[in-house]
Amino acid sequence: MGDLTMEAIAGRLGVSERTLGKRLTKLRAKLGVTSLYGLGRTWQELRDGADDRAEAAASDR
């Protein structure tokens, strides 16, 4: 997807930039990160962990 502006991301999600900003602020607080970069890294780690758990469950069958 590459680098997108907040405007482009909000447009793809069908929300205003202000709404997107508020949601990202809440997510950063909930996950204990201070930047969008940190939010992205945390999301990636959570996603990778879910992928690992799914692979392990599939191999147990």
HELIX and SHEET records of a PDB file:
HELIX    1   1 MET A    6  LEU A   13  1                                   8    
HELIX    2   2 GLU A   17  LEU A   31  1                                  15    
HELIX    3   3 LEU A   36  SER A   59  1                                  24    
END                                                                             
